[in-house]
Amino acid sequence: MRPQWAAYRHQGLIPWDDDIDIVLNASQWREAHHALRSVPGFRLYAPRNQQWKFFMMDGPGDFYQWPFLDLYFFAEDDTHVWALTPMIKHELLAERGHVFPLTSVRWETWLLPAPRCLTRILTGSYDINTCLRGTETHKPNQTVYLQTHKVPCSRLHHVYPFVLRQAMADGMNVLESRRVGQHYFTITQCSARVFHINVAHFTCGRLLFLVSVMLMEDHICL
């Protein structure tokens, strides 16, 4: 799904996407419905058998308008997690142990929950080196259908922020750099254990680097 790609490949929004997807446990739909209906200045469009839309009320017309959140639902049992919303049924089917317990991933300036084995889930179903533009754009406040377009992600590295990863010499750590071309935004050292600890902030010329060690509990994704 797009949120997983956004977190893994950009640590933020996919630059050519125009909405945000959130997946909720279907057992919490009543609580989610009540909470979102109660937010002043916003509206919830909640049809059956489709994703919900959550958006500001000050746009034109009575229907949903951009910008908005797409909300989907999943179910789970002792062994698997799967999508209930029809639109993403082909995208979300995973072993429960690859999803839970959730870990944290960097999203812009926040740490947000994500599947425990995010890389395994993505690489098991997709080509991580290919970037895909979707078939719709919503910014005109009406759906405009586009031709699907695929390109090697490397062709976009000098245009949009990407997270690039390089194995370190010790064989146990990975160096992540979020950058556009040679302009670095963050550098993160990732290990396979315990949790996130920020180590230092420092500046080099006009560039601000965030150096941190990412430790991911004692759960190893095999």
C-alpha positions in Angstrom: 0.0 0.0 0.0 1.0 3.6 -0.5 1.6 4.4 3.2 4.1 1.6 3.4 5.9 2.8 0.3 5.8 6.3 1.5 7.4 5.4 4.8 10.0 3.1 3.3 11.1 5.0 0.2 10.5 8.7 1.2 10.0 8.8 5.0 7.1 11.1 4.1 4.5 11.6 1.5 5.0 10.1 -1.9 5.8 13.3 -3.9 3.5 12.5 -6.8 0.6 11.3 -4.6 -2.2 13.6 -3.4 -3.9 11.9 -0.5 -3.0 9.9 2.7 -4.2 6.4 3.4 -4.8 5.1 6.9 -5.7 1.5 7.7 -7.8 0.8 10.8 -8.8 -2.4 12.6 -12.4 -3.2 11.7 -13.2 -3.9 15.3 -12.8 -0.2 16.0 -15.0 1.2 13.2 -17.7 2.5 15.6 -15.2 4.4 17.7 -13.5 5.8 14.6 -16.9 6.8 13.1 -17.9 8.6 16.3 -14.5 10.3 16.8 -14.3 11.6 13.2 -17.9 12.8 13.1 -17.1 14.9 16.2 -14.2 16.9 14.8 -15.3 20.5 14.2 -14.9 21.8 10.7 -14.5 18.4 9.2 -16.8 15.9 7.6 -16.7 12.1 7.3 -18.1 10.4 4.2 -18.5 6.7 5.2 -20.1 4.6 2.4 -20.5 0.8 2.8 -18.0 -1.4 1.0 -15.7 1.5 0.1 -13.0 3.5 1.8 -14.1 6.4 4.0 -13.2 9.9 3.2 -12.3 12.5 5.9 -12.0 16.1 4.7 -12.6 19.8 5.6 -16.1 21.2 5.3 -15.1 24.5 3.7 -14.7 23.2 0.2 -17.3 23.5 -2.7 -20.3 21.2 -2.9 -21.7 18.5 -0.6 -19.4 15.7 -1.7 -15.9 15.1 -0.4 -13.2 17.3 -1.7 -9.4 17.4 -1.8 -7.4 17.3 0.5 -8.7 14.3 2.3 -7.7 11.1 4.1 -8.7 7.7 2.8 -9.6 5.3 5.6 -9.5 1.5 5.0 -10.2 -1.4 7.3 -8.5 -4.7 8.0 -9.4 -7.9 9.9 -7.1 -10.4 11.7 -7.0 -13.8 13.2 -4.3 -15.8 14.9 -2.2 -16.2 11.7 -3.0 -13.5 9.2 -4.0 -9.9 8.6 -6.1 -9.0 5.5 -8.0 -6.1 4.0 -11.8 -5.8 4.3 -12.2 -2.8 2.1 -12.6 -4.1 -1.4 -10.3 -1.6 -3.1 -7.2 -2.9 -1.3 -8.0 -6.6 -0.9 -5.3 -7.4 -3.5 -2.7 -5.3 -1.6 -3.1 -6.3 2.0 -2.7 -10.0 3.0 0.2 -10.8 5.4 1.2 -13.1 8.1 0.2 -11.7 11.4 3.8 -12.1 12.8 5.0 -9.8 9.9 2.7 -7.0 11.0 2.4 -7.2 14.8 3.7 -6.1 17.2 3.9 -2.8 15.3 7.2 -0.9 15.1 7.9 2.8 14.5 9.1 4.4 11.3 10.1 8.0 10.6 7.6 10.1 8.7 8.8 13.6 8.2 9.3 14.8 11.8 7.3 12.1 13.5 7.6 8.5 14.4 4.5 6.6 13.3 3.4 3.0 13.7 4.1 0.6 10.9 4.3 -3.2 10.2 7.1 -4.9 12.1 8.5 -6.5 8.9 7.8 -3.6 6.6 10.7 -4.3 4.2 9.8 -8.0 3.9 6.1 -7.2 3.2 7.1 -4.8 0.4 9.8 -6.8 -1.2 7.6 -9.9 -1.2 5.0 -8.4 -3.5 6.6 -5.4 -5.3 9.7 -4.3 -7.2 11.2 -1.7 -4.8 13.2 -0.1 -7.5 10.3 0.8 -9.7 8.2 3.9 -9.1 4.6 3.9 -10.2 2.2 6.8 -10.7 -1.4 6.0 -9.9 -4.3 6.3 -12.2 -6.1 9.2 -10.5 -5.6 12.7 -9.3 -8.0 14.5 -7.0 -6.6 18.0 -6.7 -9.2 19.5 -9.2 -11.9 18.3 -6.7 -13.0 15.8 -9.3 -11.4 12.5 -10.1 -9.2 12.8 -13.2 -8.1 9.5 -14.6 -4.5 9.2 -15.8 -2.4 6.6 -17.6 -0.4 4.5 -15.3 3.3 5.2 -15.7 6.3 3.2 -14.4 9.9 4.4 -14.3 13.0 3.3 -12.5 13.2 5.1 -9.2 16.8 6.0 -9.8 15.6 8.4 -12.6 13.8 10.5 -9.9 16.5 10.6 -7.2 17.6 14.1 -8.3 14.0 15.4 -8.4 12.3 14.1 -5.2 13.3 13.1 -1.7 14.2 9.4 -1.5 15.7 7.2 1.3 18.7 5.4 0.1 20.3 2.5 2.1 23.8 1.2 2.2 25.1 -1.8 4.2 27.8 -0.9 6.7 31.1 -2.8 7.0 30.1 -4.6 10.2 27.4 -6.4 8.3 24.8 -5.7 11.0 23.9 -2.1 10.4 22.5 0.0 7.5 23.1 3.6 6.8 19.9 5.4 5.6 20.1 8.8 4.0 17.1 10.9 3.0 18.1 13.2 0.2 17.5 14.8 -3.2 20.5 14.1 -5.4 23.4 15.1 -3.2 21.4 17.4 -0.9 21.0 15.4 2.4 18.2 16.0 4.8 18.8 13.2 7.3 21.3 10.4 7.9 20.2 7.5 10.1 22.2 4.4 11.3 19.9 1.4 11.6 20.5 -1.7 13.6 18.3 -4.8 14.0 17.7 -4.5 17.7 15.7 -2.6 20.4 14.3 0.9 19.6 15.0 4.5 18.3 17.6 6.6 20.1 18.6 10.0 18.7 22.3 10.4 19.1 23.2 13.9 17.8 22.2 16.9 15.7 24.8 18.8 13.9 25.1 21.2 10.9 27.5 21.0 8.1 27.4 24.2 6.0 23.8 24.7 5.0 22.8 21.1 5.6 21.2 19.8 8.8 21.9 16.2 9.6 20.0 14.1 12.1 22.2 11.1 13.2 20.4 8.4 15.1 20.6 4.8 15.9 17.4 2.8 15.1 17.0 -0.2 17.4 13.9 -2.3 16.6 13.2 -4.4 19.7 14.2 -8.0 19.9 12.0 -9.1 17.0 13.9 -10.3 13.9 12.1 -10.5 10.6 13.1 -13.9 9.2 
